[in-house]
Amino acid sequence: MKNYRGSILFVAGFAIALSAGWLAFPRAEYERQNQPIQFSHKVHRDKGGMKCEDCHAIRDDGTFSGIPAVDKCAGCHAAPMGTTDEEKRMIKRYIEPNREIPWLVYARQPENVRFSHAFHVKLAKLACERCHQAHGDSNSLPAFERDRVSGYSRDILGDPSLANAANRHPGMQMDDCIRCHQQRGVQDSCLACHK
Amino acid sequence: MGLGRRDLLKLVGGGAAGFFLTPVPWRLIDGVAIRTESWPGVPDPPRGEVRTRYTTCTLCPAACGVRARCVVDQPVSLAGVASHPASAGVLCPAGLCGHHLPLLPNRLRQALARKGDNFQPVGIDAVAGAVATALADMRQNGSAERVAVLDARPGRTASLMYRRWLRAAPNGTYLLAPSAEATAPMGIDIARTGTVLSFGAPVLDGWGTPGRVLEARKTFRLIQVETRQSRTALLADGWLPIRPGTEAALALGIANVLIEEKLYDAAAARNASDFAAYAALAAQFPPQRAAQLTGIPAQTIIAAAHDFVGHGPAIAIAASDPGGGPLGEDEQIAIAALNVLSGSIGREGGFLPRGEASRPAGFEEAALAPEQGIAEVPDASIRVLIIDDARAAGTWCWSAIERKLAATHIVVAMTEFLEGAAQHADFAVPAPAYLEAGEDAPAPPDVPAAMFSLAGALLKPPPEAVDGAAFLNQVAGGGPALADVLKQRVAAIHASRRGEVFHYADASRTAVRDVKSAADLWKALEEGGCWIDHQPTPHEKPLFAILGDAPDRVLEAASGRLPADAQFPLALVPYGWRGAAGGAISPIMTKLYQESDLRPGGDTIELHPDTARKYGVADGHVAIVQTRCGSCQRRVRVDESVMPGVIQAEVGPSASGNCRPEALLNACGVAGDGTWRLARASLRRA
């Protein structure tokens, strides 16, 4: 037993590190923040009959509207349409004082990145879900998970944990863009994406 | 059974081995690298809906269309407007990062009054009060002294307001900036020009409207006459490296060849009442004499003359250097006369007379103070001087202005930064910065038709910022706001039913006669558009004088502006780039100067290796440039492209950030004709 004691301790240390790195670290890596207002994409789509592009539109000139400003919400919610407390809160806090909702943007890229939704959606025919997962089906907004070191969201950095290995989201880092471009035979240059 | 030291080491060793097989180290390295992007000081734009807004660039007279990407209301990037009739979708580097200017930390946010060598805060009311008191005193005493507005960006509606205000002021004098580009009554039809003979104009590096010039460059030939091998000279079809200050001699030498060989447009020449006198003057400059004066071989001068008229329509231009200041008036006459010989005046592809956007009632020429050059004003005659856009005045030699000031005077600088002429002012008044001022932009110089654009404000100015018109209203105790006069002007354009509106958003055009109301026209222009007058301005070719009353002065200028001086044997040639010579620039633009060799920067002089050797300096040395008017200290850069015997000195931002252009410009001194683009100098190692 004494002969194996050293090996056992080494393997134990190895296993502890692996467990901590693959199971505990991915949880500890991110801090969770709730969005300022909860709402259901699904209700807007199913009951409101809306499409993604009604709020996240690609304009005629190719620019993307991104997250809609509060005046877009006010177009329908100047007065409550339903009975939820969240809707009342949104009207009172943001629509009535015409204050922008401080959304935590899951897919926010660094400022040195230029990304054209028009190219990817209209020209390359990529589905929104390819990068944004199935947000359109969600009944509530998931917590925004911010990486404690880099400050970026889990949606950008991707998920390295074993727990999500089967459905691992690829992330939206530069490597992910390059990988997809290579798969599709798209030529790259620095200034194609960076400004 | 306790853990010994070796056991602990084995446990830790296993842990360490396992650690590197987890994502932890790689994610931490990646995360730390990404974190550096958001260190303190890195701008963090607001979040919100991304919107596109349109405006017009007013950083220089080019009046390029601007497409601003805004997050909520904050512009985060600027780009050109595709198919814009003047700028053709192009913005220069300064325009691309112009949205940084309002955010610069040295932004002036409150009025300042000079106290000794420093400034201290003061209310704008106090500044207006000081000016009003001086004006009242002048009126009461019937003083012959003047109140003047020096306009760095003439041709705007605000300029008309200044001129009307000055008409009513005691000896009101409206002064054009020494390097004003946008006031010419004739536009250049550069899109159809065959040959451009440029005397120092930075045609391909910040002249006219960059997008339009670059587009036209596909078809016109360019002959660049310049002492230094500038970017334009490098990209030209031909470069004539000329001795400093001998441009007029070359112009007359070329004229001599054209007249002797009868290559000129005789019909155009018949319109010149003094053509015989001009021909007699040119006869004094045969190619051999011009060669002696200019340093350009006689055969090259003859070939240049043939080249000039061989690919018509041909124009000769003489523009101010953004750093070196204007050419002398007499040199400009000698150069402009070549356009008579080439027949390019009033001809397609040449200089075309253009009208201007209709003015509202009350702004007729008779109701306005006339435009004057600063050299026309007697010395020591200005009691009150108001400088509009003092930042743009950063490349003026202050002594050219200072000599015009009376013994007791007040200088008020309307400015965004305490830069340029503002540093010499008695009062500095904060003005709205680029993208904060709701104003208009007149037609750029290289556009043959009248144009009018609104530069709508995308940002709110600081609370204390006032535009020049509002300040004058405060001095006078009332008057119309600039926005109201702009609306009146748009109404006048609408009433004229001339031209059409180009819409920035979709590149469509609407004839003004199809716009229902003046309010609709205002809305179209404010949302992003420009008015273009496509109807040619009726003109007849009048009889005119080429030399006017200046034949002797032209002869003197052509004989060389820079007489030999044994004590100061070198020629000091300051130059600059329109995008940065004015002073404040975006931090990103500093990469052109600090992190690259693209532009030498304001703390540098350039010398030919022979010149450097002769004066005992080498690359990287610090040298003192001495002239009769002063001295300045600069780092030496040795460059074979510099003409021997010449010191090239860039007026622009410096790598150290503390080397201002004033010392260099003041060292150049002001010549009798009010220019400062050349000086005799000596050099020694510091």
Interface residues (C-beta under 8 A of the other chain):
Chain A: R5 G6 L9 F10 V11 A12 G13 F14 A15 I16 A17 L18 A20 G21 W22 F25 P26 E29 R59 D60 D61 T63 F64 S65 G66 I67 P68 A69 K72 E100 P102 W103 V105 R108 P110 E111 N112 D147 R148 V149 S150 G151 Y152 L157 P160 K195
Chain B: R6 D7 K10 L11 V12 G13 G14 G15 A16 A17 G18 F19 L21 T22 P23 V24 R27 L28 D30 G31 V32 I34 R35 E37 S38 V42 P43 D44 P45 P46 R47 G48 E49 V50 R51 T52 R69 V72 V76 S77 A505 D506
